[in-house]
Amino acid sequence: MILVDLIKSKRFLINFGIAIIVIVLVFAATIIGIDIYTDNGNEFDVPDIKGMKIEEAQAVAKKQNLFVEITDSIFSNDLEKGSIVEQSPKINNKIKQNRTIYVTIVAFSKEMVSMPDLVNESIRQAISDANNFGIKIGERKYVPGLKDYVLKQIYRGKEIKVGTKIPKGTYIDLEIGQGTNNEEIPVPNILGMKIKEAENKCSNVFISISGKFYDENVLTKEDTLNCVIYKQSPMPINGNKIVSGSFIDVWMSTDKNLVPEIELDTLDNINNPDAEIIL
């Protein structure tokens, strides 16, 4: 009875009514505040800024109280450097004031690639490998040497080393073998050499290394760079000669003990690279 009488009292009803009014006012104020904060109902179309330079896009965005921020870049030889190629949000979407449009632009610098090894490749293979790396073949100079094989790769008038960073799309000049007059020369001795040293020595006399065979000690890429030649075919013994422009096959290992340590002229029992070398 006391509770019922309290609820029916005038003072309770007044306080209850005030509480309801306060709740309604707080709720209404919250909704209004959210609308003001989010700028609800004040949306407009996203401006189309693709193709613009970043400065131009920022000027357009500023007129609508928007911001432009670069988030990514791409490499392109066809599009103007610094121009916008993508934007988010895209056109035909809605956006509110004080929002940011995120853009991707064409990079100002050129994409860099590593120079591949084209030496001792056929011209057809060299062109294919160059294309795969985004490199173009420039001038072709034909010199005495193995016919239609690359002898040198040249950039800006100088030989370029494998792995050198150059801009994508760069032109590389090549020296290519035009064949020889079948002149016979002594077989070059490349035993004990690493492959690059051996290739350089052979190319000086217009010989190319063809078959490359590794023994069971060569397991990693580092091993292939550090291993040495312990057999070659033909062998540089008994006055053996080879026609300029021919090929040599090599066998390689990380075990340098396999390399003969005595004068090759005394190795009369070695007539082919498969024969056992007795030291």
C-alpha positions in Angstrom: 0.0 0.0 0.0 2.8 2.4 0.8 4.4 1.8 -2.6 1.1 2.2 -4.4 0.5 5.5 -2.5 4.0 6.7 -3.4 3.5 6.0 -7.1 0.2 7.8 -7.1 1.6 10.8 -5.3 1.9 14.1 -7.2 5.6 14.5 -6.4 6.5 11.1 -7.9 4.6 11.8 -11.1 6.4 15.1 -11.5 9.8 13.6 -11.0 9.0 10.7 -13.3 7.8 13.1 -16.0 11.0 15.2 -15.6 13.1 12.0 -16.0 11.3 11.0 -19.2 11.8 14.5 -20.6 15.6 14.5 -19.8 16.0 11.1 -21.4 14.2 12.2 -24.6 16.3 15.4 -24.7 19.6 13.5 -24.2 18.6 11.1 -27.0 17.7 13.9 -29.3 20.9 15.8 -28.6 22.9 12.6 -29.3 21.3 12.1 -32.7 21.8 15.7 -33.6 25.4 15.6 -32.4 26.1 12.5 -34.6 24.5 14.2 -37.6 26.7 17.2 -37.1 29.9 15.2 -36.5 29.4 13.0 -39.5 28.0 15.8 -41.7 25.0 13.5 -42.4 23.0 14.6 -45.4 25.8 16.7 -46.8 27.3 14.2 -49.3 28.4 15.0 -52.8 30.0 13.1 -55.8 33.7 12.1 -55.6 35.6 14.3 -58.0 37.4 12.6 -60.9 41.1 13.3 -60.5 42.5 10.4 -62.5 45.1 11.6 -65.0 45.8 14.8 -63.0 49.2 15.7 -61.5 49.1 15.5 -57.7 49.2 19.3 -57.4 46.3 19.8 -59.7 44.3 17.1 -57.9 45.0 18.7 -54.5 43.7 22.0 -55.8 40.5 20.4 -57.1 40.0 18.6 -53.8 40.7 21.7 -51.7 37.7 23.5 -53.3 35.4 20.8 -51.8 37.2 20.6 -48.5 38.8 17.3 -49.4 42.4 16.0 -49.0 44.5 13.9 -51.4 47.1 11.4 -50.1 49.5 9.2 -52.2 49.5 5.6 -51.0 51.3 3.8 -53.9 53.1 4.3 -57.2 53.7 2.2 -60.3 56.3 2.3 -63.1 55.2 3.1 -66.6 56.9 4.3 -69.8 53.6 5.2 -71.4 52.0 7.5 -68.8 53.1 10.9 -67.6 55.3 10.7 -64.4 53.5 11.9 -61.3 50.0 11.5 -62.9 47.2 9.7 -60.9 46.3 6.3 -62.3 43.9 5.1 -59.5 41.8 6.8 -56.8 39.8 5.6 -53.8 36.9 6.2 -53.4 36.2 6.1 -57.1 34.1 8.5 -59.1 30.3 8.0 -58.9 30.6 7.3 -55.2 29.6 9.8 -52.5 31.9 11.6 -50.1 31.7 14.1 -47.3 33.7 17.2 -46.5 37.1 16.8 -44.8 37.6 13.3 -46.1 40.6 12.0 -47.9 40.9 10.6 -51.4 43.8 8.0 -51.6 45.6 7.8 -55.0 48.2 5.8 -56.9 50.6 7.7 -59.1 53.1 7.0 -61.9 56.5 6.9 -60.2 58.9 9.7 -61.0 62.0 7.4 -61.2 62.5 4.6 -63.6 62.2 0.9 -62.6 65.6 -0.6 -62.1 66.5 -4.2 -63.2 69.6 -6.4 -62.8 71.7 -6.9 -65.9 71.4 -10.6 -67.0 74.3 -12.7 -68.3 74.0 -12.8 -72.1 77.6 -13.7 -72.9 78.1 -17.2 -74.5 74.4 -17.4 -75.3 73.1 -17.6 -78.9 71.7 -14.3 -80.2 68.2 -15.8 -80.2 68.5 -16.9 -76.5 70.1 -13.5 -75.6 67.2 -11.6 -77.1 64.7 -13.8 -75.2 66.5 -13.4 -71.9 66.8 -9.6 -72.4 63.1 -9.3 -73.1 62.3 -11.2 -69.9 64.3 -8.7 -67.9 62.8 -5.7 -69.7 66.0 -4.9 -71.5 66.3 -4.0 -75.2 69.0 -5.0 -77.6 70.7 -2.1 -79.3 73.6 -2.1 -81.8 74.9 -5.5 -82.9 78.6 -5.6 -83.8 79.9 -8.7 -85.5 83.5 -9.8 -84.8 85.5 -12.9 -85.3 84.2 -15.6 -82.9 81.7 -18.4 -82.5 79.0 -17.7 -85.1 75.8 -16.1 -83.8 76.9 -16.2 -80.1 77.2 -13.2 -77.8 80.9 -12.4 -77.0 80.4 -9.2 -75.0 77.5 -7.1 -73.6 78.1 -3.4 -73.7 76.4 -0.4 -72.0 77.4 3.1 -72.8 80.5 2.0 -74.6 81.8 -0.3 -71.8 81.3 -3.9 -70.9 78.6 -4.2 -68.2 78.9 -6.7 -65.4 76.1 -9.2 -64.6 73.9 -7.9 -61.8 74.5 -4.2 -62.5 71.4 -2.2 -61.9 70.1 -0.4 -65.0 66.8 1.3 -65.9 64.2 -1.0 -67.3 64.0 -0.5 -71.1 67.7 0.3 -71.4 69.4 -0.6 -74.7 72.3 -3.0 -74.4 74.8 -3.3 -77.3 76.2 -6.8 -78.2 79.3 -8.1 -79.8 78.4 -11.2 -81.7 80.6 -13.9 -83.3 80.5 -13.9 -87.1 82.3 -17.2 -87.5 86.0 -18.0 -88.0 88.3 -19.2 -90.8 88.6 -22.7 -89.2 92.0 -21.8 -87.8 93.3 -24.3 -85.3 94.7 -23.1 -82.0 96.1 -24.8 -78.9 93.4 -26.0 -76.5 93.3 -23.4 -73.7 94.2 -24.7 -70.2 91.4 -23.8 -67.9 91.9 -26.5 -65.3 91.7 -25.1 -61.7 89.8 -22.0 -62.8 86.3 -20.9 -61.7 83.8 -20.8 -64.5 83.8 -17.1 -65.1 87.6 -16.9 -65.3 87.5 -19.9 -67.7 84.8 -18.3 -69.9 86.8 -15.1 -70.1 90.0 -16.9 -71.1 88.2 -19.0 -73.7 86.3 -16.0 -75.2 89.7 -14.3 -75.8 90.5 -17.1 -78.3 86.9 -17.3 -79.6 86.1 -20.6 -77.8 82.9 -21.1 -75.8 82.2 -23.4 -72.8 79.2 -25.5 -73.7 78.6 -28.5 -71.3 78.9 -27.7 -67.6 78.9 -30.8 -65.3 79.0 -30.6 -61.5 80.0 -33.5 -59.2 78.2 -34.6 -56.0 80.1 -32.0 -53.9 78.3 -29.1 -55.6 75.0 -28.6 -53.7 74.2 -24.9 -53.5 74.2 -21.8 -55.7 77.2 -20.6 -53.7 79.0 -23.9 -54.6 78.4 -23.3 -58.3 80.2 -20.0 -58.0 83.1 -21.3 -56.0 83.8 -24.6 -57.6 86.7 -25.1 -60.0 87.2 -27.0 -63.2 89.0 -30.3 -62.7 88.4 -31.8 -66.2 87.9 -30.4 -69.6 87.2 -31.8 -73.1 89.3 -31.6 -75.1 92.2 -31.7 -72.7 95.2 -29.3 -73.2 97.8 -32.2 -73.6 100.0 -33.6 -76.3 99.8 -30.5 -78.3 96.0 -30.9 -78.8 94.4 -28.2 -80.9 90.9 -27.0 -81.4 89.2 -25.0 -84.2 88.6 -21.4 -83.2 84.9 -21.0 -82.7 84.4 -24.4 -81.2 83.2 -25.6 -77.8 84.8 -27.0 -74.6 83.0 -29.1 -72.0 84.0 -28.8 -68.4 83.6 -30.8 -65.2 83.6 -28.9 -61.9 83.8 -29.6 -58.1 84.4 -27.8 -54.9 87.1 -30.4 -54.1 90.2 -28.6 -55.4 92.3 -31.8 -54.8 90.8 -33.2 -58.0 92.6 -30.6 -60.1 95.9 -32.1 -61.5 98.9 -30.5 -59.8 101.6 -31.7 -62.3 102.5 -30.4 -65.8 99.8 -31.4 -68.2 102.4 -32.3 -70.9 103.3 -35.4 -68.7 99.8 -36.7 -68.6 100.2 -38.9 -71.7 97.7 -41.4 -70.4 94.9 -38.9 -70.5 93.2 -38.8 -73.9 89.7 -37.9 -72.8 88.1 -36.3 -69.7 86.6 -39.5 -68.5 89.9 -41.1 -68.0 91.1 -41.3 -64.4 93.7 -38.7 -63.6 96.6 -40.3 -61.7 98.6 -37.8 -59.7 
